[in-house]
Amino acid sequence: MSTVTTEQVQPVVYDALAELGPAREDITDDATWEELDIDSLDLAELSQVVEEKFGVRLKGDDVAQIKTVGEAVELIVSRAG
């Protein structure tokens, strides 16, 4: 299996978040869930997208500890690689 990179994960995460409500230009690695108005149901949807695309399962504990978009991307890359 090939290595999954930040360059592969980031657009998938950004696009999935944009579908949940925030404007695409507001989504940055430093943006927090609170700033983007992303709630736990939105994060559950994001988790499904990530699992389908990269085979990475984000558990409730994982999601609770992740505070920014960049942290989510890093976790996905580390688990997928």
Order of alpha helices (4+ residues) and beta strands (2+ residues): alpha-alpha-alpha-alpha-alpha
